Every structure is written in structure tokens, then in C-alpha cells.
Amino acid sequence: MDVQNNTPAPDVYLKCSELLDIPKEETVVIEDSLSGGSAAKAAGLYCLARASEFVSREEHIENGADFVFEDYEEIIVLLETNK
């Protein structure tokens, strides 16, 4: 996808929202990098961030992630409890 700027600029997420015609309020981004998380938040999107050996839970929180997980099962629990 052609965008003017790469992450951490929000261009890629703004372009996806435009192409998919999905409102920001209904968009969830799953990221594992700090630059991707920054891009998601700069685009005004809800960001689920995966903590790993490369990026810690604390780093994602400091970066503005809305929810940080280590195991993808945690996303299922999050979605089920927030219906």
C-alpha cells in the first residue's frame, strides 16, 4: 500500500480506515512494535499491543497502548467481557 510516511506516522492506518470504510471508533489495531503502536494511536485508533521479549508490557503502556497482552487468548477474554 502506498502511503506518504511509514510508521510511526499514522498514514498506513488512516489509509486502511479509508479503504475499508470502517469508522475509527470501530477499529482495533493489534501491534507488536512501538512504532506501529504510535501510528495506531496517532490515527486515533484503539491499540492492543503484544508484549514480548523485544518490547515489554511497560514500554507498550508508556507508548500509549490501550491494552497490553502476552498471549492471544487474552484478546478473546477482553472481547468477551466487553460485549
Steps between C-alpha positions, in 0.01 A plus 500: 500500500637840407510753780699819536662411833580172676435428868504662749303739277130402491478494118467123456217471753319804365522355148369161617207666679422693185524200267299272727250777585507407867448777758790561737273426795452146368862431415740297712868471415713211623866597511826357626727796431529838665501684167183319390334574832594867469353505149174343618460748785593795274221385265258507794453123512468252788827309530556151638872446542681170539776495759793277412867445560561799272250752640384485861153559640629818666640636173167448324313668786738797492448513123124540545362151430142460617546135596817291523501121475752221483277214389243538221244322721491822705340677202215248497437563870512876442249481216267267688494720811439819300204391288 
